Protein backbone atom coordinates (compact mmCIF):
# COMPACT_ATOMS: atom_id res chain seq x y z
CA UNK A 1 0.00 0.00 0.00
CA UNK A 2 1.32 3.43 -0.92
CA UNK A 3 -0.06 6.99 -1.24
CA UNK A 4 -0.24 7.46 2.51
CA UNK A 5 1.38 10.91 2.22
CA UNK A 6 -0.49 14.14 1.54
CA UNK A 7 1.03 17.41 0.34
CA UNK A 8 3.98 18.90 -1.54
CA UNK A 9 6.30 21.02 0.65
CA UNK A 10 4.17 20.35 3.71
CA UNK A 11 3.71 16.59 3.88
CA UNK A 12 1.56 14.54 6.23
CA UNK A 13 2.12 10.79 6.31
CA UNK A 14 -0.43 8.82 8.32
CA UNK A 15 -0.41 5.28 9.70
CA UNK A 16 -2.61 2.98 11.74
CA UNK A 17 -5.89 1.08 11.58
CA UNK A 18 -9.21 1.28 13.37
CA UNK A 19 -8.59 -1.75 15.61
CA UNK A 20 -4.81 -1.62 15.84
CA UNK A 21 -2.78 -0.16 18.72
CA UNK A 22 -3.21 3.40 17.49
CA UNK A 23 -3.28 5.97 14.70
CA UNK A 24 -0.58 8.54 14.07
CA UNK A 25 1.39 10.54 11.62
CA UNK A 26 4.56 12.38 10.67
CA UNK A 27 4.49 15.96 9.42
CA UNK A 28 7.49 17.03 7.36
CA UNK A 29 8.16 20.50 6.03
CA UNK A 30 6.41 22.30 8.89
CA UNK A 31 7.93 25.77 9.45
CA UNK A 32 10.24 26.29 12.42
CA UNK A 33 9.45 28.72 15.20
CA UNK A 34 5.67 28.29 15.28
CA UNK A 35 4.19 28.41 18.78
CA UNK A 36 2.50 25.06 19.36
CA UNK A 37 -0.50 25.11 21.68
CA UNK A 38 -1.15 21.47 22.72
CA UNK A 39 -4.50 22.47 24.21
CA UNK A 40 -5.66 23.86 20.87
CA UNK A 41 -4.55 20.75 19.01
CA UNK A 42 -6.35 18.51 21.51
CA UNK A 43 -9.49 20.65 21.32
CA UNK A 44 -9.53 20.30 17.53
CA UNK A 45 -9.12 16.55 17.89
CA UNK A 46 -11.94 16.46 20.44
CA UNK A 47 -14.30 17.92 17.83
CA UNK A 48 -13.76 14.77 15.74
CA UNK A 49 -13.88 12.40 18.70
CA UNK A 50 -16.61 9.70 18.81
CA UNK A 51 -19.22 9.66 21.54
CA UNK A 52 -19.45 13.46 21.80
CA UNK A 53 -23.26 13.54 21.50
CA UNK A 54 -26.32 11.34 21.08
CA UNK A 55 -26.03 11.86 17.31
CA UNK A 56 -22.68 10.08 16.96
CA UNK A 57 -21.31 6.60 17.50
CA UNK A 58 -21.31 5.45 21.13
CA UNK A 59 -17.66 4.36 20.85
CA UNK A 60 -15.80 6.10 23.69
CA UNK A 61 -12.22 7.06 22.91
CA UNK A 62 -10.10 9.64 24.76
CA UNK A 63 -8.18 10.32 21.52
CA UNK A 64 -5.31 11.95 23.40
CA UNK A 65 -2.49 13.08 21.12
CA UNK A 66 1.12 12.36 22.10
CA UNK A 67 3.80 14.38 20.32
CA UNK A 68 6.99 12.40 19.80
CA UNK A 69 9.29 14.82 17.98
CA UNK A 70 9.68 18.15 16.24
CA UNK A 71 8.59 20.39 19.15
CA UNK A 72 10.96 21.92 21.71
CA UNK A 73 10.05 24.33 24.48
CA UNK A 74 6.65 24.93 22.94
CA UNK A 75 7.79 25.73 19.40
CA UNK A 76 8.26 23.78 16.19
CA UNK A 77 11.90 23.05 15.40
CA UNK A 78 11.58 22.48 11.66
CA UNK A 79 12.24 18.77 12.16
CA UNK A 80 9.57 16.14 11.40
CA UNK A 81 6.73 16.28 13.91
CA UNK A 82 5.75 12.77 14.93
CA UNK A 83 2.60 12.05 16.89
CA UNK A 84 0.48 9.13 18.08
CA UNK A 85 -3.11 8.67 19.26
CA UNK A 86 -3.66 5.31 20.93
CA UNK A 87 -6.83 3.29 20.38
CA UNK A 88 -8.53 2.38 23.63
CA UNK A 89 -12.10 1.22 23.06
CA UNK A 90 -12.26 -1.35 20.26
CA UNK A 91 -15.02 -3.94 20.21
CA UNK A 92 -13.50 -6.16 17.54
CA UNK A 93 -15.98 -8.96 18.22
CA UNK A 94 -18.73 -6.73 16.81
CA UNK A 95 -17.23 -7.43 13.38
CA UNK A 96 -16.90 -11.22 13.57
CA UNK A 97 -19.96 -11.69 11.36
CA UNK A 98 -18.28 -9.57 8.67
CA UNK A 99 -15.09 -11.62 8.32
CA UNK A 100 -16.24 -13.35 5.13
CA UNK A 101 -18.89 -10.99 3.73
CA UNK A 102 -18.65 -7.76 1.78
CA UNK A 103 -20.62 -4.88 3.29
CA UNK A 104 -22.60 -2.96 0.63
CA UNK A 105 -20.95 0.31 -0.47
CA UNK A 106 -17.92 -0.26 1.78
CA UNK A 107 -14.30 -0.82 0.78
CA UNK A 108 -14.46 -4.53 1.77
CA UNK A 109 -14.69 -5.89 -1.77
CA UNK A 110 -12.38 -3.38 -3.43
CA UNK A 111 -9.66 -3.89 -0.79
CA UNK A 112 -9.90 -7.66 -1.24
CA UNK A 113 -9.82 -7.32 -5.02
CA UNK A 114 -6.73 -5.10 -4.82
CA UNK A 115 -4.70 -6.69 -2.01
CA UNK A 116 -6.08 -10.20 -1.70
CA UNK A 117 -6.93 -9.72 1.99
CA UNK A 118 -8.46 -7.17 4.33
CA UNK A 119 -8.86 -6.29 7.99
CA UNK A 120 -12.57 -6.83 8.61
CA UNK A 121 -12.48 -5.14 12.03
CA UNK A 122 -13.99 -1.73 11.35
CA UNK A 123 -12.53 -1.60 7.88
CA UNK A 124 -8.90 -1.43 9.00
CA UNK A 125 -7.08 1.25 7.06
CA UNK A 126 -10.27 2.31 5.25
CA UNK A 127 -11.87 3.28 8.57
CA UNK A 128 -12.59 6.96 9.16
CA UNK A 129 -10.53 6.60 12.34
CA UNK A 130 -7.52 7.34 10.13
CA UNK A 131 -8.79 10.94 9.94
CA UNK A 132 -7.50 11.45 13.49
CA UNK A 133 -4.07 12.09 11.98
CA UNK A 134 -5.55 14.61 9.56
CA UNK A 135 -7.16 16.55 12.40
CA UNK A 136 -3.86 16.75 14.28
CA UNK A 137 -2.06 17.87 11.13
CA UNK A 138 -4.83 20.34 10.36
CA UNK A 139 -4.67 21.83 13.85
CA UNK A 140 -0.94 22.43 13.45
CA UNK A 141 -1.58 23.94 10.00
CA UNK A 142 -4.17 26.29 11.53
CA UNK A 143 -1.59 27.51 14.06
CA UNK A 144 0.84 28.35 11.24
CA UNK A 145 -1.87 29.95 9.07
CA UNK A 146 -2.90 32.10 12.00
CA UNK A 147 0.42 33.93 11.66
CA UNK A 148 -0.49 34.79 8.08
CA UNK A 149 -3.97 36.00 9.06
CA UNK A 150 -5.70 33.05 7.36
CA UNK A 151 -8.60 31.29 9.10
CA UNK A 152 -10.70 28.27 8.16
CA UNK A 153 -14.25 27.59 9.38
CA UNK A 154 -16.72 24.91 8.30
CA UNK A 155 -20.28 24.06 9.24
CA UNK A 156 -23.10 21.66 8.43
CA UNK A 157 -25.28 23.31 5.78
CA UNK A 158 -27.51 20.37 4.88
CA UNK A 159 -28.72 17.09 6.35
CA UNK A 160 -30.99 15.04 4.12
CA UNK A 161 -33.49 17.48 2.61
CA UNK A 162 -33.03 20.08 5.38
CA UNK A 163 -30.69 22.81 4.13
CA UNK A 164 -29.62 26.37 4.81
CA UNK A 165 -31.00 28.54 2.01
CA UNK A 166 -28.94 31.70 2.59
CA UNK A 167 -25.26 32.38 1.78
CA UNK A 168 -22.60 31.92 4.45
CA UNK A 169 -22.29 35.70 4.89
CA UNK A 170 -25.77 35.76 6.47
CA UNK A 171 -24.77 33.46 9.34
CA UNK A 172 -22.77 33.92 12.52
CA UNK A 173 -20.25 31.09 12.25
CA UNK A 174 -19.30 31.50 15.91
CA UNK A 175 -22.53 29.63 16.66
CA UNK A 176 -21.37 26.44 14.91
CA UNK A 177 -20.19 24.77 18.12
CA UNK A 178 -23.39 25.68 20.00
CA UNK A 179 -25.27 22.56 18.86
CA UNK A 180 -24.32 18.92 18.18
CA UNK A 181 -25.06 19.19 14.44
CA UNK A 182 -22.57 22.07 14.02
CA UNK A 183 -25.02 24.25 12.12
CA UNK A 184 -24.99 28.08 12.57
CA UNK A 185 -28.80 28.35 12.22
CA UNK A 186 -30.34 27.23 15.57
CA UNK A 187 -33.77 26.47 14.09
CA UNK A 188 -32.40 24.46 11.18
CA UNK A 189 -29.97 22.74 13.55
CA UNK A 190 -32.91 21.55 15.65
CA UNK A 191 -34.65 20.15 12.56
CA UNK A 192 -31.45 18.41 11.47
CA UNK A 193 -30.97 16.96 14.95
CA UNK A 194 -34.49 15.55 14.97
CA UNK A 195 -33.98 14.00 11.51
CA UNK A 196 -30.70 12.33 12.51
CA UNK A 197 -32.24 10.98 15.72
CA UNK A 198 -35.22 9.58 13.80
CA UNK A 199 -33.04 7.91 11.17
CA UNK A 200 -30.80 6.48 13.91
CA UNK A 201 -33.82 4.97 15.68
CA UNK A 202 -34.73 3.24 12.41
CA UNK A 203 -31.26 1.69 12.14
CA UNK A 204 -30.55 3.76 9.04
CA UNK A 205 -28.27 6.67 8.08
CA UNK A 206 -28.49 10.04 6.33
CA UNK A 207 -26.05 12.25 4.41
CA UNK A 208 -25.66 15.95 3.74
CA UNK A 209 -23.31 18.84 2.97
CA UNK A 210 -20.50 20.64 4.80
CA UNK A 211 -19.71 24.22 3.75
CA UNK A 212 -16.23 25.64 4.39
CA UNK A 213 -15.12 29.28 4.35
CA UNK A 214 -11.51 30.53 4.22
CA UNK A 215 -10.92 34.18 5.13
CA UNK A 216 -7.74 36.22 4.93
CA UNK A 217 -6.20 34.21 2.12
CA UNK A 218 -3.83 36.43 0.09
CA UNK A 219 -3.94 36.54 -3.71
CA UNK A 220 -1.48 34.33 -5.56
CA UNK A 221 -1.83 30.87 -4.02
CA UNK A 222 -2.08 28.09 -6.58
CA UNK A 223 -0.62 27.28 -9.98
CA UNK A 224 -2.29 28.07 -13.33
CA UNK A 225 -2.18 24.60 -14.91
CA UNK A 226 -1.86 21.34 -12.95
CA UNK A 227 -1.56 22.86 -9.49
CA UNK A 228 -4.81 24.82 -9.40
CA UNK A 229 -5.81 25.69 -5.86
CA UNK A 230 -9.41 24.58 -6.29
CA UNK A 231 -8.23 21.26 -7.76
CA UNK A 232 -5.99 20.71 -4.72
CA UNK A 233 -8.85 21.53 -2.36
CA UNK A 234 -11.14 19.22 -4.32
CA UNK A 235 -8.64 16.36 -4.10
CA UNK A 236 -8.21 16.96 -0.36
CA UNK A 237 -11.95 16.91 0.26
CA UNK A 238 -12.72 13.92 -1.93
CA UNK A 239 -10.05 11.98 -0.04
CA UNK A 240 -12.20 12.15 3.10
CA UNK A 241 -14.24 9.06 3.89
CA UNK A 242 -17.83 9.21 2.54
CA UNK A 243 -17.20 12.39 0.51
CA UNK A 244 -19.04 12.19 -2.82
CA UNK A 245 -18.95 15.69 -4.31
CA UNK A 246 -17.10 19.02 -4.28
CA UNK A 247 -17.98 22.44 -5.64
CA UNK A 248 -16.52 25.89 -5.00
CA UNK A 249 -17.95 29.35 -5.52
CA UNK A 250 -21.35 29.19 -7.17
CA UNK A 251 -20.51 25.68 -8.31
CA UNK A 252 -23.22 23.89 -10.27
CA UNK A 253 -25.70 26.62 -9.36
CA UNK A 254 -23.68 29.09 -11.38
CA UNK A 255 -24.47 27.19 -14.56
CA UNK A 256 -27.95 28.70 -14.42
CA UNK A 257 -26.49 32.22 -14.75
CA UNK A 258 -25.35 34.07 -17.85
CA UNK A 259 -21.72 35.10 -18.12
CA UNK A 260 -22.51 38.74 -17.37
CA UNK A 261 -24.15 37.73 -14.09
CA UNK A 262 -21.58 35.10 -13.18
CA UNK A 263 -18.57 37.40 -13.65
CA UNK A 264 -17.08 39.24 -10.65
CA UNK A 265 -16.38 42.90 -11.60
CA UNK A 266 -13.12 44.28 -10.24
CA UNK A 267 -12.95 47.36 -8.06
CA UNK A 268 -10.56 49.07 -5.64
CA UNK A 269 -11.09 48.60 -1.89
CA UNK A 270 -8.77 50.13 0.72
CA UNK A 271 -6.15 50.63 -1.97
CA UNK A 272 -6.23 47.01 -3.16
CA UNK A 273 -7.81 45.21 -6.10
CA UNK A 274 -11.01 43.46 -5.04
CA UNK A 275 -14.23 42.19 -6.62
CA UNK A 276 -17.76 43.52 -6.14
CA UNK A 277 -19.18 39.99 -6.04
CA UNK A 278 -17.62 36.61 -5.30
CA UNK A 279 -19.28 34.07 -7.55
CA UNK A 280 -15.79 32.67 -8.23
CA UNK A 281 -15.37 31.58 -4.62
CA UNK A 282 -12.07 33.40 -4.17
CA UNK A 283 -10.24 31.47 -6.89
CA UNK A 284 -9.77 32.50 -10.53
CA UNK A 285 -7.58 30.72 -13.05
CA UNK A 286 -6.66 28.24 -10.33
CA UNK A 287 -5.11 31.01 -8.19
CA UNK A 288 -6.54 32.73 -5.11
CA UNK A 289 -7.65 36.32 -5.73
CA UNK A 290 -7.74 37.55 -2.13
CA UNK A 291 -11.50 37.17 -1.61
CA UNK A 292 -13.09 34.61 0.70
CA UNK A 293 -12.69 31.06 -0.53
CA UNK A 294 -15.84 29.05 -0.01
CA UNK A 295 -16.76 25.55 -1.08
CA UNK A 296 -19.12 22.69 -0.30
CA UNK A 297 -18.49 18.98 0.24
CA UNK A 298 -21.27 16.41 -0.16
CA UNK A 299 -21.20 13.36 2.11
CA UNK A 300 -23.19 10.22 1.42
CA UNK A 301 -25.25 8.44 4.07
CA UNK A 302 -22.94 6.24 6.15
CA UNK A 303 -22.72 2.84 4.46
CA UNK A 304 -22.97 0.90 7.73
CA UNK A 305 -26.67 0.40 8.51
CA UNK A 306 -28.23 -1.82 11.16
CA UNK A 307 -30.91 -3.18 8.82
CA UNK A 308 -30.37 -6.38 6.86
CA UNK A 309 -29.05 -6.05 3.30
CA UNK A 310 -28.24 -8.37 0.43
CA UNK A 311 -24.58 -9.07 -0.33
CA UNK A 312 -22.14 -11.86 -1.25
CA UNK A 313 -19.39 -13.56 0.73
CA UNK A 314 -15.75 -14.04 -0.24
CA UNK A 315 -16.65 -17.37 -1.86
CA UNK A 316 -19.13 -15.65 -4.17
CA UNK A 317 -22.26 -16.95 -2.46
CA UNK A 318 -25.23 -14.64 -2.12
CA UNK A 319 -26.20 -13.96 1.48
CA UNK A 320 -27.52 -11.25 3.76
CA UNK A 321 -25.78 -9.12 6.37
CA UNK A 322 -26.68 -6.68 9.13
CA UNK A 323 -24.08 -4.59 10.93
CA UNK A 324 -23.61 -4.74 14.67
CA UNK A 325 -22.01 -2.40 17.16
CA UNK A 326 -21.60 1.37 17.34
CA UNK A 327 -21.82 3.50 14.22
CA UNK A 328 -22.59 7.08 13.21
CA UNK A 329 -26.10 7.64 11.79
CA UNK A 330 -24.77 10.78 10.08
CA UNK A 331 -21.16 11.68 9.39
CA UNK A 332 -21.76 15.43 9.07
CA UNK A 333 -21.15 16.65 12.66
CA UNK A 334 -17.79 14.88 12.90
CA UNK A 335 -16.87 15.66 9.29
CA UNK A 336 -16.85 19.42 9.94
CA UNK A 337 -13.45 19.46 11.72
CA UNK A 338 -12.01 17.03 9.14
CA UNK A 339 -13.01 19.35 6.28
CA UNK A 340 -11.36 22.23 8.13
CA UNK A 341 -8.23 20.17 8.73
CA UNK A 342 -7.78 19.17 5.10
CA UNK A 343 -8.44 22.73 3.96
CA UNK A 344 -5.84 24.07 6.41
CA UNK A 345 -3.24 21.51 5.33
CA UNK A 346 -3.83 22.37 1.66
CA UNK A 347 -3.67 26.12 2.22
CA UNK A 348 -0.49 25.98 4.30
CA UNK A 349 1.13 23.74 1.70
CA UNK A 350 0.22 26.16 -1.09
CA UNK A 351 1.25 29.15 1.04
CA UNK A 352 4.70 27.62 1.44
CA UNK A 353 4.83 26.79 -2.28
CA UNK A 354 4.02 30.41 -3.10
CA UNK A 355 6.83 31.62 -0.85
CA UNK A 356 9.22 29.20 -2.58
CA UNK A 357 8.41 30.68 -5.99
CA UNK A 358 9.56 34.11 -4.80
CA UNK A 359 13.03 33.09 -3.54
C-alpha positions as CSV (number, residue, x, y, z in Angstrom):
1,X,0.0,0.0,0.0
2,X,1.3,3.4,-0.9
3,X,-0.1,7.0,-1.2
4,X,-0.2,7.5,2.5
5,X,1.4,10.9,2.2
6,X,-0.5,14.1,1.5
7,X,1.0,17.4,0.3
8,X,4.0,18.9,-1.5
9,X,6.3,21.0,0.6
10,X,4.2,20.3,3.7
11,X,3.7,16.6,3.9
12,X,1.6,14.5,6.2
13,X,2.1,10.8,6.3
14,X,-0.4,8.8,8.3
15,X,-0.4,5.3,9.7
16,X,-2.6,3.0,11.7
17,X,-5.9,1.1,11.6
18,X,-9.2,1.3,13.4
19,X,-8.6,-1.7,15.6
20,X,-4.8,-1.6,15.8
21,X,-2.8,-0.2,18.7
22,X,-3.2,3.4,17.5
23,X,-3.3,6.0,14.7
24,X,-0.6,8.5,14.1
25,X,1.4,10.5,11.6
26,X,4.6,12.4,10.7
27,X,4.5,16.0,9.4
28,X,7.5,17.0,7.4
29,X,8.2,20.5,6.0
30,X,6.4,22.3,8.9
31,X,7.9,25.8,9.4
32,X,10.2,26.3,12.4
33,X,9.4,28.7,15.2
34,X,5.7,28.3,15.3
35,X,4.2,28.4,18.8
36,X,2.5,25.1,19.4
37,X,-0.5,25.1,21.7
38,X,-1.1,21.5,22.7
39,X,-4.5,22.5,24.2
40,X,-5.7,23.9,20.9
41,X,-4.5,20.7,19.0
42,X,-6.4,18.5,21.5
43,X,-9.5,20.6,21.3
44,X,-9.5,20.3,17.5
45,X,-9.1,16.5,17.9
46,X,-11.9,16.5,20.4
47,X,-14.3,17.9,17.8
48,X,-13.8,14.8,15.7
49,X,-13.9,12.4,18.7
50,X,-16.6,9.7,18.8
51,X,-19.2,9.7,21.5
52,X,-19.4,13.5,21.8
53,X,-23.3,13.5,21.5
54,X,-26.3,11.3,21.1
55,X,-26.0,11.9,17.3
56,X,-22.7,10.1,17.0
57,X,-21.3,6.6,17.5
58,X,-21.3,5.4,21.1
59,X,-17.7,4.4,20.8
60,X,-15.8,6.1,23.7
61,X,-12.2,7.1,22.9
62,X,-10.1,9.6,24.8
63,X,-8.2,10.3,21.5
64,X,-5.3,11.9,23.4
65,X,-2.5,13.1,21.1
66,X,1.1,12.4,22.1
67,X,3.8,14.4,20.3
68,X,7.0,12.4,19.8
69,X,9.3,14.8,18.0
70,X,9.7,18.1,16.2
71,X,8.6,20.4,19.1
72,X,11.0,21.9,21.7
73,X,10.1,24.3,24.5
74,X,6.6,24.9,22.9
75,X,7.8,25.7,19.4
76,X,8.3,23.8,16.2
77,X,11.9,23.0,15.4
78,X,11.6,22.5,11.7
79,X,12.2,18.8,12.2
80,X,9.6,16.1,11.4
81,X,6.7,16.3,13.9
82,X,5.8,12.8,14.9
83,X,2.6,12.0,16.9
84,X,0.5,9.1,18.1
85,X,-3.1,8.7,19.3
86,X,-3.7,5.3,20.9
87,X,-6.8,3.3,20.4
88,X,-8.5,2.4,23.6
89,X,-12.1,1.2,23.1
90,X,-12.3,-1.3,20.3
91,X,-15.0,-3.9,20.2
92,X,-13.5,-6.2,17.5
93,X,-16.0,-9.0,18.2
94,X,-18.7,-6.7,16.8
95,X,-17.2,-7.4,13.4
96,X,-16.9,-11.2,13.6
97,X,-20.0,-11.7,11.4
98,X,-18.3,-9.6,8.7
99,X,-15.1,-11.6,8.3
100,X,-16.2,-13.4,5.1
101,X,-18.9,-11.0,3.7
102,X,-18.7,-7.8,1.8
103,X,-20.6,-4.9,3.3
104,X,-22.6,-3.0,0.6
105,X,-21.0,0.3,-0.5
106,X,-17.9,-0.3,1.8
107,X,-14.3,-0.8,0.8
108,X,-14.5,-4.5,1.8
109,X,-14.7,-5.9,-1.8
110,X,-12.4,-3.4,-3.4
111,X,-9.7,-3.9,-0.8
112,X,-9.9,-7.7,-1.2
113,X,-9.8,-7.3,-5.0
114,X,-6.7,-5.1,-4.8
115,X,-4.7,-6.7,-2.0
116,X,-6.1,-10.2,-1.7
117,X,-6.9,-9.7,2.0
118,X,-8.5,-7.2,4.3
119,X,-8.9,-6.3,8.0
120,X,-12.6,-6.8,8.6
121,X,-12.5,-5.1,12.0
122,X,-14.0,-1.7,11.4
123,X,-12.5,-1.6,7.9
124,X,-8.9,-1.4,9.0
125,X,-7.1,1.3,7.1
126,X,-10.3,2.3,5.2
127,X,-11.9,3.3,8.6
128,X,-12.6,7.0,9.2
129,X,-10.5,6.6,12.3
130,X,-7.5,7.3,10.1
131,X,-8.8,10.9,9.9
132,X,-7.5,11.5,13.5
133,X,-4.1,12.1,12.0
134,X,-5.5,14.6,9.6
135,X,-7.2,16.5,12.4
136,X,-3.9,16.8,14.3
137,X,-2.1,17.9,11.1
138,X,-4.8,20.3,10.4
139,X,-4.7,21.8,13.8
140,X,-0.9,22.4,13.4
141,X,-1.6,23.9,10.0
142,X,-4.2,26.3,11.5
143,X,-1.6,27.5,14.1
144,X,0.8,28.3,11.2
145,X,-1.9,29.9,9.1
146,X,-2.9,32.1,12.0
147,X,0.4,33.9,11.7
148,X,-0.5,34.8,8.1
149,X,-4.0,36.0,9.1
150,X,-5.7,33.1,7.4
151,X,-8.6,31.3,9.1
152,X,-10.7,28.3,8.2
153,X,-14.2,27.6,9.4
154,X,-16.7,24.9,8.3
155,X,-20.3,24.1,9.2
156,X,-23.1,21.7,8.4
157,X,-25.3,23.3,5.8
158,X,-27.5,20.4,4.9
159,X,-28.7,17.1,6.4
160,X,-31.0,15.0,4.1
161,X,-33.5,17.5,2.6
162,X,-33.0,20.1,5.4
163,X,-30.7,22.8,4.1
164,X,-29.6,26.4,4.8
165,X,-31.0,28.5,2.0
166,X,-28.9,31.7,2.6
167,X,-25.3,32.4,1.8
168,X,-22.6,31.9,4.5
169,X,-22.3,35.7,4.9
170,X,-25.8,35.8,6.5
171,X,-24.8,33.5,9.3
172,X,-22.8,33.9,12.5
173,X,-20.2,31.1,12.2
174,X,-19.3,31.5,15.9
175,X,-22.5,29.6,16.7
176,X,-21.4,26.4,14.9
177,X,-20.2,24.8,18.1
178,X,-23.4,25.7,20.0
179,X,-25.3,22.6,18.9
180,X,-24.3,18.9,18.2
181,X,-25.1,19.2,14.4
182,X,-22.6,22.1,14.0
183,X,-25.0,24.3,12.1
184,X,-25.0,28.1,12.6
185,X,-28.8,28.4,12.2
186,X,-30.3,27.2,15.6
187,X,-33.8,26.5,14.1
188,X,-32.4,24.5,11.2
189,X,-30.0,22.7,13.5
190,X,-32.9,21.5,15.7
191,X,-34.7,20.2,12.6
192,X,-31.4,18.4,11.5
193,X,-31.0,17.0,14.9
194,X,-34.5,15.5,15.0
195,X,-34.0,14.0,11.5
196,X,-30.7,12.3,12.5
197,X,-32.2,11.0,15.7
198,X,-35.2,9.6,13.8
199,X,-33.0,7.9,11.2
200,X,-30.8,6.5,13.9
201,X,-33.8,5.0,15.7
202,X,-34.7,3.2,12.4
203,X,-31.3,1.7,12.1
204,X,-30.6,3.8,9.0
205,X,-28.3,6.7,8.1
206,X,-28.5,10.0,6.3
207,X,-26.1,12.2,4.4
208,X,-25.7,15.9,3.7
209,X,-23.3,18.8,3.0
210,X,-20.5,20.6,4.8
211,X,-19.7,24.2,3.8
212,X,-16.2,25.6,4.4
213,X,-15.1,29.3,4.4
214,X,-11.5,30.5,4.2
215,X,-10.9,34.2,5.1
216,X,-7.7,36.2,4.9
217,X,-6.2,34.2,2.1
218,X,-3.8,36.4,0.1
219,X,-3.9,36.5,-3.7
220,X,-1.5,34.3,-5.6
221,X,-1.8,30.9,-4.0
222,X,-2.1,28.1,-6.6
223,X,-0.6,27.3,-10.0
224,X,-2.3,28.1,-13.3
225,X,-2.2,24.6,-14.9
226,X,-1.9,21.3,-13.0
227,X,-1.6,22.9,-9.5
228,X,-4.8,24.8,-9.4
229,X,-5.8,25.7,-5.9
230,X,-9.4,24.6,-6.3
231,X,-8.2,21.3,-7.8
232,X,-6.0,20.7,-4.7
233,X,-8.9,21.5,-2.4
234,X,-11.1,19.2,-4.3
235,X,-8.6,16.4,-4.1
236,X,-8.2,17.0,-0.4
237,X,-11.9,16.9,0.3
238,X,-12.7,13.9,-1.9
239,X,-10.0,12.0,0.0
240,X,-12.2,12.2,3.1
241,X,-14.2,9.1,3.9
242,X,-17.8,9.2,2.5
243,X,-17.2,12.4,0.5
244,X,-19.0,12.2,-2.8
245,X,-19.0,15.7,-4.3
246,X,-17.1,19.0,-4.3
247,X,-18.0,22.4,-5.6
248,X,-16.5,25.9,-5.0
249,X,-18.0,29.4,-5.5
250,X,-21.4,29.2,-7.2
251,X,-20.5,25.7,-8.3
252,X,-23.2,23.9,-10.3
253,X,-25.7,26.6,-9.4
254,X,-23.7,29.1,-11.4
255,X,-24.5,27.2,-14.6
256,X,-27.9,28.7,-14.4
257,X,-26.5,32.2,-14.7
258,X,-25.4,34.1,-17.8
259,X,-21.7,35.1,-18.1
260,X,-22.5,38.7,-17.4
261,X,-24.2,37.7,-14.1
262,X,-21.6,35.1,-13.2
263,X,-18.6,37.4,-13.7
264,X,-17.1,39.2,-10.7
265,X,-16.4,42.9,-11.6
266,X,-13.1,44.3,-10.2
267,X,-12.9,47.4,-8.1
268,X,-10.6,49.1,-5.6
269,X,-11.1,48.6,-1.9
270,X,-8.8,50.1,0.7
271,X,-6.1,50.6,-2.0
272,X,-6.2,47.0,-3.2
273,X,-7.8,45.2,-6.1
274,X,-11.0,43.5,-5.0
275,X,-14.2,42.2,-6.6
276,X,-17.8,43.5,-6.1
277,X,-19.2,40.0,-6.0
278,X,-17.6,36.6,-5.3
279,X,-19.3,34.1,-7.5
280,X,-15.8,32.7,-8.2
281,X,-15.4,31.6,-4.6
282,X,-12.1,33.4,-4.2
283,X,-10.2,31.5,-6.9
284,X,-9.8,32.5,-10.5
285,X,-7.6,30.7,-13.1
286,X,-6.7,28.2,-10.3
287,X,-5.1,31.0,-8.2
288,X,-6.5,32.7,-5.1
289,X,-7.7,36.3,-5.7
290,X,-7.7,37.6,-2.1
291,X,-11.5,37.2,-1.6
292,X,-13.1,34.6,0.7
293,X,-12.7,31.1,-0.5
294,X,-15.8,29.0,0.0
295,X,-16.8,25.6,-1.1
296,X,-19.1,22.7,-0.3
297,X,-18.5,19.0,0.2
298,X,-21.3,16.4,-0.2
299,X,-21.2,13.4,2.1
300,X,-23.2,10.2,1.4
301,X,-25.2,8.4,4.1
302,X,-22.9,6.2,6.1
303,X,-22.7,2.8,4.5
304,X,-23.0,0.9,7.7
305,X,-26.7,0.4,8.5
306,X,-28.2,-1.8,11.2
307,X,-30.9,-3.2,8.8
308,X,-30.4,-6.4,6.9
309,X,-29.1,-6.0,3.3
310,X,-28.2,-8.4,0.4
311,X,-24.6,-9.1,-0.3
312,X,-22.1,-11.9,-1.2
313,X,-19.4,-13.6,0.7
314,X,-15.8,-14.0,-0.2
315,X,-16.7,-17.4,-1.9
316,X,-19.1,-15.6,-4.2
317,X,-22.3,-17.0,-2.5
318,X,-25.2,-14.6,-2.1
319,X,-26.2,-14.0,1.5
320,X,-27.5,-11.2,3.8
321,X,-25.8,-9.1,6.4
322,X,-26.7,-6.7,9.1
323,X,-24.1,-4.6,10.9
324,X,-23.6,-4.7,14.7
325,X,-22.0,-2.4,17.2
326,X,-21.6,1.4,17.3
327,X,-21.8,3.5,14.2
328,X,-22.6,7.1,13.2
329,X,-26.1,7.6,11.8
330,X,-24.8,10.8,10.1
331,X,-21.2,11.7,9.4
332,X,-21.8,15.4,9.1
333,X,-21.2,16.7,12.7
334,X,-17.8,14.9,12.9
335,X,-16.9,15.7,9.3
336,X,-16.9,19.4,9.9
337,X,-13.4,19.5,11.7
338,X,-12.0,17.0,9.1
339,X,-13.0,19.3,6.3
340,X,-11.4,22.2,8.1
341,X,-8.2,20.2,8.7
342,X,-7.8,19.2,5.1
343,X,-8.4,22.7,4.0
344,X,-5.8,24.1,6.4
345,X,-3.2,21.5,5.3
346,X,-3.8,22.4,1.7
347,X,-3.7,26.1,2.2
348,X,-0.5,26.0,4.3
349,X,1.1,23.7,1.7
350,X,0.2,26.2,-1.1
351,X,1.2,29.1,1.0
352,X,4.7,27.6,1.4
353,X,4.8,26.8,-2.3
354,X,4.0,30.4,-3.1
355,X,6.8,31.6,-0.9
356,X,9.2,29.2,-2.6
357,X,8.4,30.7,-6.0
358,X,9.6,34.1,-4.8
359,X,13.0,33.1,-3.5
